[in-house]
Every structure is written in structure tokens, then in C-alpha cells.
Amino acid sequence: MKLLKIKDNSQTGKNNFWEIGRLTSRIADKTLGQLERDGIFVFPERVTETEDITKDQLILQSINDTFRTGNVMGFLGYGNERLIIESRFGGEKEDYFFQYILERVLDFPVIVDLKTDADQNNRLFNFLLFLFPHYLRTAIRKGLFKKYVRNWYNDGNVKGTIDIGKHIKLNTPFIGNIAYSQREFSYDNSLMELIRHTIEFIKRKPYGNRLLVRVKDEVRLVVEATPCYEPYDRRKIMEANKKNAVRHGYFREYRALQRLCLLILQHQKHQIGSGFRQIYGILFDGAWLWEEYVNSLIDDLFYHPMNKGGMGAQRLFNGNVGLIYPDFISRSTDPRVIADAKYKPIDHIGNKDYLQLLAYMFRFDARAGYYLYPEAGNTEDLRLWMNKGSTYEKNVRPRDNVCVTKHGLKIPVEAENYEAFVSKMRASEKEFRQAFL
């Protein structure tokens, strides 16, 4: 077993990757979209609609004699080679920050006590399982999935196409029934059956019921919609879903759920990594997780437009022109504050980031803007006062009423255990909120 751990938003010498050379050659300088097509599961699924991560982003970018990582965290494998991309705030033993942010945003169970190679495979499999409630809840918001199916009957109420062969087989001598089939619009279809099989599979896990209780209403709806469920039909249902992927754009949430269910049922823990020609793994968008986590801290103080859900859309210009989604708009209008969540080191916030935030501030008549970023040190807030004047007239000087602040949430890097880390994080969160109270 060959394992390498690296950090997000960092550069690592290529000589460190020699033990996982086969895996590295298959992911280096490949885009997120390419890896997704190779079978890597990416969360969130709608990466094309985020600003911080796109399908064109390179997971492992080659720069001279180093590889650079971005905002993505997760696990990748190929044969007996493993690559773990941790958060840059992870300690020597465990990445408590990654676990904490998953717990806060996605309500993940605590799974930080996995250290051996076998445990790494379990961890990868567990991540797929733990994502299921989130994807199920998101899909069910669209309503139960319904499509046309062909059902077979043998009774006296003929409504469809008579099946001569079955009729002769079942109704000789004739006793009044007729074998026929009918195409019906039904909730009990191959996709809903696939979801049901996944639910029943998770229920058999030691933590299954604890995991599913968070979506008990959604689980009940699926169970009620699939009266024809039979455990021995799993293979047939899986094959039917492989051949008939959900394609309609309106049901994209079900497409993501369908793919997740197939991964769970196909790659049970003893199967993960068994194929030496297949890349496998799961990647998380750290920028998205950070933004949602920050929202959980300040949602009572700020509006949070969401480009993925199309909620809270704003326009730059009259006539419905210039669609924008500022990360955070203060609920208070006096003064109005615009904030932008950035999962970047403080030194990497600049250039286009400045232009974007200032454009949002100008649009909403805000004189105060914030970059909300995570940091491991004790760096004080950096206040940047906007200039006025021109170098041509030699009258450049700072304004006294327009300011952009880089405001960091201090992440404890070292902690004795996860409970101690959580305690320190709570204290940091209180301090972080003070800037807006």
C-alpha cells in the first residue's frame, strides 16, 4: 500500500510523488471534468455553476518541479496507490478542520479515527454513504420521480395490449382472465427502486438507521412509492439504471442521486480499489463548503444569494442586465455591508477578487466590504482604504469612507482530540462574528 498526503492550496515537490507514480500520471494536469468522467465522484455535483471551482480546474497542476493543488479536498486511488488531499489546516495526525466543516454543512458523522490502509478504503466508502441523505433530501424537494413504465396484468379488466403468448400460457383453459400489458405513469419505476435498494442497503449498516433518521420523511415517501420492491431484484434494477440515466435538466438532482446510488451499490467496501485499471475516489469543493459554513455563522446578519439554486439573484443594470450573486449582503442597510467568502490564503486574495467585491459594493451603495477567509495564524484584520486621485495629477490619497477588510476566522491547527478542536473552533467563531455586531 502506497499512500501520500498533501494539502490544498499548496505546492509539493514532484519527487514526493514517485511512490504513487501511476496514479499521479493519470490525474496530473487533468481537469475536474475529465476526472469526473473517469469515475471520480465530485461534490457538489453542479460545479459548472460555481465561481470558485469549475470543470476546467486542475486538481494537480504541474509547475516546473512541483505540483500545485487548489481548493479541492478528498481521496483518490488507483490500484494500491492512494492520494489524500487534506485541508491545509489539518494537523500531523488528523484533519479535524475537514471533518468539522463537513459536520457543520452536511451533518456528517464523526469519522476522524480511521488510520490504516483498510480504514482509508472504509473512509472513502463511508463518504459515499454519508452523502446519501443530502442528495436524497435535495432530490425529493423536486417531488417524487415519476415516469412511464410497462406493467403486466392478468385479469378481466383489459386496458392495454394483449399478450397472446402469456395469455395462452396462463389462461388455458380459459377462466375469464386475459393477459395484457399497459404503459402507465408511475412512481414505482427503476430509479425509485434503485433509491429504495440503497436505503435498504444502508439500513443494514451499524450506523444506518442513525444516518437515515435525518431524512426519515424522505425515506418514508420512497418506501411508500415502491410497493413492488424485492431484494433479489437489485442487480436487475442496477442494470436498468445504468442503461437509462436521467437526462432531463429539470431532474438533475435525481441524476446526481442516481449516480451516487450506483456507486454505493457497486463499490461496496470490499470492492473499492479492487480494479487496478480504474481511478476511483471522491473530491469536495472546499470553496463551496467554506461559503456554506460561513453562512451558518452569520445567516442572521446577512442575506445569502445562492447561484446554484438560483436564489436571491441580483442585477447590475436596469433592464434585467448583468446577473450577479454576491456571497453575502447585510440585512442592515445602515450601513450596508457586502462580504465575499474566500477559501484562499490571505496573500492569494487580490486582483480580480478586489474588482468583484468593489463592483458589488458600488451596486449596493456599500462603503464597507469584507473578505471572509480561514487562517491558521494570529493575523490581524487587514484594512484596505480605497484610493482617490490619479498618479498623473500626483494627488493619490486614501479615502476615509470606503474600506475593504480581510477578516480571517482563526482555525486551530493543533488539538489533542476532536472534542478539543471543536471547543477551540466555537471560541474562534464567536470572535469572528464580533466584527459584524
Secondary structure, DSSP 8 states (H G I E B T S, - for coil): -EEEEEETT-EEEGGGGGGGHHHHHHHBT-BHHHHHHTT-EEESS-GGG-SS--TT-BSBEEETTEEE--SEEEEEEETTEEEEEE-TT--SS--HHHHHHHHHHH---------SHHHHHHHHHHHHHHHHHHHHHHHHTT----EEEEEEEEES---SEE-HHHHHHHSSS--S-EEEEEEEEESSSHHHHHHHHHHHHHHTSTTHHHHHGGGHHHHHHHHHH-TT--GGGHHHHHHHHHHS----GGGHHHHHHHHHHHHHHHS-TTTTT--TT-EEEEEEEHHHHHHHHHHHHHTTTEE--BTTTTBS-EEEETTTEEEE--SEEES--TT-EEEEE--S-GGG--THHHHHHHHHHHHTT-SEEEEEEEESS----EEEEEEES-TTTT--EEEEEEEEEEEEEE-----SSHHHHHHHHHHHHHHHHGGG-
